[in-house]
Amino acid sequence: MEATLLVELLTEELPPKALATLGLNFGQGIYESLLTHGLVAKTVSPTVFCTPRRLAVVVPKVRDVGADQSLQIQGPSVKAAPQAIEGFARKNGIEVKTLQQRDTAKGLVYIAHVSKKGANIKDALAAMVEASIKKLPIPKLMRWGAGDAQFVRPVHGLVMLHGRNEVHGSVLAVPASRKTRGHRFMGVSEIELASADDYEARLRDDGMVIADFEKRKTQIDRQLQAEAQKHHAGLGEYQLLLDEVTALVEHPSVYLGEFDAAFLEVPQECLILTMRQNQKYFPLFDVNGKLLPKFLIVSNMQVTDPRHIIGGNQRVVRPRLEDARFFFNQDRKQRLEERIPLLAKVVYHHQLGSQLDRVQRVKLLAGKIARVLGADALQAERAAELAKADLLTGMVGEFPELQGSMGRTYALHDQETAAVADAIEAHYRPRFAGDRLPEGGIACAVALADKLDAIAGLFSIGQQPTGDKDPYGLRRAALGIVRILVENRLHLSLKELAGAAFQPFNSRAPIELMEFVYDRFTGYLKEQGYSTLQVEAVLSKGPVNLGVVPQQLEAVKAFQALPEAESLAAANKRIVNILKQAEAKGEAFANAEISELREPAERALHEAVRATSEKAKILYEQGDYAGYLKSFSVLKVPVDTFFDTVMVMVEDEKLRRSRLALLRDLRESMNRVADISRLAV
């Protein structure tokens, strides 16, 4: 018999930022267990539900008994001890003589063919739910009551229905039933389900709960947009908060709140942050992006008269805004530059000194970079000197997310130049994927110096990221360096940047920093749509100016589209192998005389390489990398003819060395932009 399956776990309020992920993993885990046990077809799709107090999944067309399965189980090697082979057979309930042999990568092994009776949903479901729960990405578990059960939050209910039939069993010491719960304050508090198919509709109609996360999110978004339009206002960037608020309510309603316009004297970033982060409100903006003294509240209550809800929220937000105004006014009583000496008391890292030590290193490095860029080095050094001073302000102490932003505000108040103030804010960028980049030579110099110093310093004490662990965000810093250099098309040498960054440190080589950045660069380029072969072909040349690499990759793509490309790539690979083998045998052809060449094919190739290289060199120096690579397409015929008619490794030493030198010249001339041999499949 096939019927819809419902599994629901009723809990106390789940972590809002993790709710959607927990719901998806919970439902997917149960669905995959059903597939493994043959209780559902792959063509069936589950529907996942999650609210602040529940995780649930509904799967249609679930069988009550799965089909019997025929399994092939790999066992020990045929060379294993008799006892091991007998144990394998006994474990699988068959005789040794029925085992078969199969050739594998590890040699001949025994295979057991066994039949497994189909699972019964009544017997297997509770264990499947338990297994799914154990796989959930929960960083910290908690216990409740006197039992030993552990979950992210206490569990108070379990529903397991197969069609109209209740499936008995316990999960986390909670027995299953057919009773779910409605909204905490509205609708029916306890709902007895007649069938799994009734779940979503009964919760919506009787329980006042919108169980589907995406439907709830869409409804909130629609209400927010409608309310904002009423007041001719916009919502700004609100998607992250929308996800979080969706995880806080089961039946959303949106109401308008207001605050005293006098608070708008405080930088709007401070007010926005306190409303969004602390209160989960949605600030409203005018058409120019300026904050209005209004905000939207997403409530878990639908009422005809929301005055109490609105009034309560307005009373709550006022002291938060008062705090922001107090910190702002207090901070402006002391100039940023007066705070710099106090950074000596702030530890950056116990092996790398204080924040003041770091500021002095970054200041020196920023000045060097600015000079290379042709930017004002004195302003870059000033910005670097002030960049961390706002860490000691009350506003940043209360709202760490405002570091840099408040530094800019206070710098302008102190009558620093706009370029210095902008660089203070921008030196943290990019903070995340897709974030804006610093603009202008001064801001780029400070941002690069900050990131380079962080990587060099921590590498110097052996704090490189390992595996998934990157506590200091060095991978993000390296990717930031890549984006600043590439997307701003800065003509800076990564080698020289790494060398300058490592000057204050003596225990590590700059090459480590370069390799670390290249690793991030590789991933970045692949995300831009370049193939692994194309990226390897260019980066294998160790380009120090990352800003030109995208142009070089486009040239490689254009080269690959040529009809001659495949043949020339294969020939390059052959040349690389020949030269490697020759060098391994101790062949010395650095000063070989090309004049030893006598065969028409080798003379023709020599002339073609010389003529083409002269033209290609000009194109390379002009930055026309596509033209440079395309110019070598004329070598297809002379290269093919050479390999068809000429033996390179001949007995005559002078002739052999001359032919090797010819191939070396061809490789060096053709592979300045990319190692073409790596394009050969």
SULFENZI-V947915 format. One record per residue. RES is the residue in one small letter. SS is DSSP state (alpha for helix, beta for strand, coil for the rest). OMEGA is omega in whole degrees, 0 to 359 (NA if undefined). Layout:
{{RES	SS	OMEGA} {RES	SS	OMEGA}}
This chain:
{{m	coil	176} {e	beta	178} {a	beta	178} {t	beta	178} {l	beta	175} {l	beta	170} {v	beta	179} {e	beta	176} {l	beta	181} {l	beta	188} {t	beta	165} {e	coil	189} {e	coil	182} {l	coil	179} {p	coil	188} {p	alpha	183} {k	alpha	181} {a	alpha	189} {l	alpha	183} {a	alpha	179} {t	alpha	178} {l	alpha	180} {g	alpha	181} {l	alpha	181} {n	alpha	178} {f	alpha	181} {g	alpha	182} {q	alpha	179} {g	alpha	179} {i	alpha	179} {y	alpha	180} {e	alpha	175} {s	alpha	177} {l	alpha	177} {l	alpha	182} {t	alpha	181} {h	coil	178} {g	coil	183} {l	coil	180} {v	coil	179} {a	coil	180} {k	coil	181} {t	coil	181} {v	coil	179} {s	coil	178} {p	beta	173} {t	beta	184} {v	beta	177} {f	beta	173} {c	beta	175} {t	beta	180} {p	coil	185} {r	coil	180} {r	beta	167} {l	beta	183} {a	beta	175} {v	beta	175} {v	beta	182} {v	beta	180} {p	beta	172} {k	beta	177} {v	beta	181} {r	beta	176} {d	coil	177} {v	beta	180} {g	coil	178} {a	coil	174} {d	coil	184} {q	beta	175} {s	beta	186} {l	beta	172} {q	beta	184} {i	beta	181} {q	beta	182} {g	beta	185} {p	beta	176} {s	beta	177} {v	coil	179} {k	coil	182} {a	coil	179} {a	coil	180} {p	alpha	181} {q	alpha	180} {a	alpha	180} {i	alpha	179} {e	alpha	179} {g	alpha	178} {f	alpha	180} {a	alpha	182} {r	alpha	179} {k	alpha	182} {n	coil	174} {g	coil	179} {i	coil	179} {e	coil	182} {v	alpha	184} {k	alpha	179} {t	alpha	179} {l	coil	176} {q	beta	181} {q	beta	177} {r	beta	178} {d	beta	180} {t	beta	179} {a	coil	180} {k	coil	181} {g	beta	181} {l	beta	177} {v	beta	176} {y	beta	178} {i	beta	177} {a	beta	175} {h	beta	183} {v	beta	176} {s	beta	180} {k	beta	181} {k	coil	181} {g	coil	182} {a	coil	175} {n	beta	184} {i	alpha	181} {k	alpha	183} {d	alpha	191} {a	alpha	192} {l	alpha	183} {a	alpha	179} {a	alpha	178} {m	alpha	180} {v	alpha	177} {e	alpha	181} {a	alpha	179} {s	alpha	180} {i	alpha	181} {k	alpha	181} {k	coil	183} {l	coil	180} {p	coil	182} {i	coil	182} {p	coil	184} {k	coil	180} {l	coil	176} {m	beta	176} {r	beta	179} {w	coil	180} {g	coil	183} {a	coil	183} {g	coil	180} {d	coil	182} {a	coil	180} {q	beta	176} {f	beta	182} {v	coil	175} {r	coil	178} {p	coil	181} {v	beta	184} {h	beta	181} {g	beta	179} {l	beta	175} {v	beta	174} {m	beta	180} {l	beta	173} {h	beta	188} {g	coil	179} {r	coil	185} {n	beta	176} {e	beta	177} {v	coil	184} {h	coil	180} {g	coil	180} {s	beta	175} {v	beta	183} {l	coil	177} {a	coil	178} {v	beta	181} {p	beta	181} {a	coil	175} {s	beta	176} {r	coil	183} {k	beta	174} {t	beta	184} {r	beta	177} {g	coil	180} {h	coil	184} {r	coil	184} {f	coil	183} {m	coil	176} {g	coil	181} {v	coil	184} {s	coil	180} {e	beta	184} {i	beta	177} {e	beta	184} {l	coil	176} {a	coil	185} {s	coil	176} {a	alpha	181} {d	alpha	183} {d	alpha	195} {y	alpha	187} {e	alpha	183} {a	alpha	180} {r	alpha	178} {l	alpha	181} {r	alpha	188} {d	alpha	184} {d	coil	186} {g	coil	182} {m	coil	179} {v	coil	173} {i	coil	190} {a	coil	183} {d	coil	184} {f	alpha	184} {e	alpha	177} {k	alpha	179} {r	alpha	179} {k	alpha	179} {t	alpha	180} {q	alpha	178} {i	alpha	181} {d	alpha	180} {r	alpha	179} {q	alpha	178} {l	alpha	181} {q	alpha	181} {a	alpha	181} {e	alpha	178} {a	alpha	180} {q	alpha	178} {k	alpha	185} {h	coil	178} {h	coil	185} {a	coil	175} {g	beta	184} {l	coil	182} {g	coil	177} {e	coil	188} {y	coil	187} {q	alpha	180} {l	alpha	178} {l	alpha	179} {l	alpha	178} {d	alpha	183} {e	alpha	182} {v	alpha	177} {t	alpha	180} {a	coil	182} {l	coil	185} {v	coil	176} {e	coil	178} {h	coil	191} {p	coil	170} {s	beta	184} {v	beta	179} {y	beta	181} {l	beta	173} {g	beta	180} {e	beta	174} {f	coil	183} {d	coil	181} {a	alpha	179} {a	alpha	179} {f	alpha	182} {l	alpha	174} {e	alpha	177} {v	coil	177} {p	coil	189} {q	alpha	178} {e	alpha	180} {c	alpha	181} {l	alpha	179} {i	alpha	184} {l	alpha	182} {t	alpha	178} {m	alpha	182} {r	alpha	188} {q	alpha	186} {n	alpha	187} {q	alpha	181} {k	coil	175} {y	coil	178} {f	beta	179} {p	beta	178} {l	beta	185} {f	beta	175} {d	coil	186} {v	coil	180} {n	coil	180} {g	coil	180} {k	coil	183} {l	beta	174} {l	beta	179} {p	beta	182} {k	beta	178} {f	beta	180} {l	beta	181} {i	beta	173} {v	beta	184} {s	beta	176} {n	coil	182} {m	coil	174} {q	coil	183} {v	coil	180} {t	coil	178} {d	coil	185} {p	coil	186} {r	alpha	181} {h	alpha	179} {i	alpha	182} {i	alpha	181} {g	alpha	180} {g	alpha	180} {n	alpha	178} {q	alpha	178} {r	alpha	181} {v	alpha	185} {v	alpha	185} {r	alpha	180} {p	alpha	176} {r	alpha	179} {l	alpha	176} {e	alpha	178} {d	alpha	180} {a	alpha	180} {r	alpha	179} {f	alpha	180} {f	alpha	182} {f	alpha	181} {n	alpha	179} {q	alpha	183} {d	alpha	185} {r	coil	178} {k	coil	180} {q	coil	180} {r	coil	178} {l	alpha	184} {e	alpha	178} {e	alpha	180} {r	alpha	186} {i	alpha	180} {p	alpha	181} {l	alpha	177} {l	alpha	177} {a	alpha	180} {k	alpha	181} {v	coil	182} {v	beta	173} {y	beta	174} {h	beta	187} {h	coil	178} {q	coil	184} {l	coil	175} {g	beta	185} {s	beta	174} {q	alpha	178} {l	alpha	176} {d	alpha	181} {r	alpha	179} {v	alpha	181} {q	alpha	177} {r	alpha	182} {v	alpha	179} {k	alpha	180} {l	alpha	182} {l	alpha	179} {a	alpha	178} {g	alpha	179} {k	alpha	182} {i	alpha	181} {a	alpha	180} {r	alpha	178} {v	alpha	180} {l	alpha	183} {g	coil	179} {a	coil	181} {d	coil	185} {a	alpha	180} {l	alpha	179} {q	alpha	177} {a	alpha	179} {e	alpha	178} {r	alpha	179} {a	alpha	179} {a	alpha	180} {e	alpha	182} {l	alpha	193} {a	coil	184} {k	coil	184} {a	alpha	182} {d	alpha	175} {l	alpha	182} {l	alpha	179} {t	coil	179} {g	alpha	182} {m	alpha	180} {v	alpha	175} {g	alpha	179} {e	alpha	182} {f	coil	183} {p	alpha	180} {e	alpha	183} {l	alpha	179} {q	coil	186} {g	coil	179} {s	alpha	178} {m	alpha	176} {g	alpha	178} {r	alpha	181} {t	alpha	182} {y	alpha	178} {a	alpha	178} {l	alpha	177} {h	alpha	180} {d	coil	178} {q	coil	168} {e	coil	180} {t	coil	179} {a	alpha	181} {a	alpha	178} {v	alpha	180} {a	alpha	180} {d	alpha	180} {a	alpha	177} {i	alpha	180} {e	alpha	189} {a	alpha	187} {h	coil	175} {y	coil	185} {r	coil	350} {p	coil	181} {r	coil	184} {f	coil	181} {a	coil	179} {g	coil	180} {d	coil	177} {r	coil	178} {l	coil	172} {p	coil	182} {e	coil	178} {g	coil	185} {g	alpha	182} {i	alpha	181} {a	alpha	179} {c	alpha	180} {a	alpha	181} {v	alpha	180} {a	alpha	178} {l	alpha	180} {a	alpha	180} {d	alpha	183} {k	alpha	179} {l	alpha	180} {d	alpha	180} {a	alpha	181} {i	alpha	182} {a	alpha	181} {g	alpha	183} {l	alpha	174} {f	alpha	184} {s	alpha	178} {i	coil	174} {g	coil	182} {q	coil	176} {q	coil	175} {p	coil	177} {t	beta	179} {g	coil	179} {d	coil	186} {k	beta	177} {d	coil	188} {p	coil	182} {y	coil	177} {g	coil	183} {l	alpha	177} {r	alpha	177} {r	alpha	178} {a	alpha	180} {a	alpha	178} {l	alpha	176} {g	alpha	176} {i	alpha	180} {v	alpha	184} {r	alpha	180} {i	alpha	182} {l	alpha	187} {v	alpha	187} {e	alpha	174} {n	coil	178} {r	coil	180} {l	coil	179} {h	coil	179} {l	coil	179} {s	coil	178} {l	alpha	179} {k	alpha	180} {e	alpha	177} {l	alpha	180} {a	alpha	179} {g	alpha	180} {a	alpha	180} {a	alpha	183} {f	alpha	182} {q	coil	179} {p	coil	183} {f	coil	187} {n	coil	191} {s	coil	182} {r	coil	180} {a	coil	179} {p	alpha	182} {i	alpha	179} {e	alpha	178} {l	alpha	180} {m	alpha	180} {e	alpha	179} {f	alpha	178} {v	alpha	178} {y	alpha	178} {d	alpha	178} {r	alpha	181} {f	alpha	179} {t	alpha	179} {g	alpha	179} {y	alpha	182} {l	alpha	178} {k	alpha	177} {e	alpha	177} {q	coil	176} {g	coil	178} {y	coil	182} {s	coil	178} {t	alpha	181} {l	alpha	180} {q	alpha	181} {v	alpha	180} {e	alpha	181} {a	alpha	182} {v	alpha	185} {l	alpha	177} {s	coil	178} {k	coil	179} {g	coil	181} {p	coil	180} {v	coil	177} {n	coil	184} {l	alpha	184} {g	alpha	182} {v	alpha	184} {v	alpha	177} {p	alpha	177} {q	alpha	179} {q	alpha	178} {l	alpha	176} {e	alpha	177} {a	alpha	178} {v	alpha	178} {k	alpha	179} {a	alpha	178} {f	alpha	181} {q	alpha	181} {a	coil	180} {l	coil	178} {p	coil	182} {e	coil	190} {a	alpha	184} {e	alpha	181} {s	alpha	181} {l	alpha	177} {a	alpha	178} {a	alpha	179} {a	alpha	177} {n	alpha	178} {k	alpha	178} {r	alpha	179} {i	alpha	179} {v	alpha	181} {n	alpha	179} {i	alpha	182} {l	alpha	177} {k	alpha	180} {q	alpha	179} {a	alpha	180} {e	alpha	178} {a	alpha	178} {k	coil	178} {g	coil	179} {e	coil	178} {a	coil	183} {f	coil	181} {a	coil	183} {n	coil	183} {a	coil	180} {e	coil	177} {i	alpha	182} {s	alpha	178} {e	alpha	183} {l	coil	183} {r	coil	184} {e	coil	179} {p	alpha	183} {a	alpha	181} {e	alpha	175} {r	alpha	180} {a	alpha	179} {l	alpha	179} {h	alpha	180} {e	alpha	180} {a	alpha	179} {v	alpha	181} {r	alpha	183} {a	alpha	181} {t	alpha	182} {s	alpha	180} {e	alpha	178} {k	alpha	183} {a	alpha	181} {k	alpha	180} {i	alpha	180} {l	alpha	180} {y	alpha	182} {e	alpha	177} {q	coil	182} {g	coil	178} {d	coil	186} {y	alpha	178} {a	alpha	178} {g	alpha	178} {y	alpha	182} {l	alpha	181} {k	alpha	182} {s	alpha	181} {f	alpha	179} {s	alpha	180} {v	alpha	182} {l	alpha	183} {k	alpha	184} {v	alpha	180} {p	alpha	178} {v	alpha	179} {d	alpha	180} {t	alpha	179} {f	alpha	183} {f	alpha	177} {d	alpha	190} {t	alpha	186} {v	coil	173} {m	coil	184} {v	coil	187} {m	coil	180} {v	coil	181} {e	coil	182} {d	coil	187} {e	alpha	182} {k	alpha	180} {l	alpha	180} {r	alpha	181} {r	alpha	179} {s	alpha	180} {r	alpha	176} {l	alpha	178} {a	alpha	177} {l	alpha	179} {l	alpha	177} {r	alpha	179} {d	alpha	179} {l	alpha	181} {r	alpha	183} {e	alpha	181} {s	alpha	189} {m	alpha	190} {n	coil	178} {r	coil	180} {v	coil	184} {a	coil	175} {d	coil	186} {i	alpha	181} {s	alpha	181} {r	alpha	177} {l	alpha	180} {a	coil	182} {v	coil	NA}}
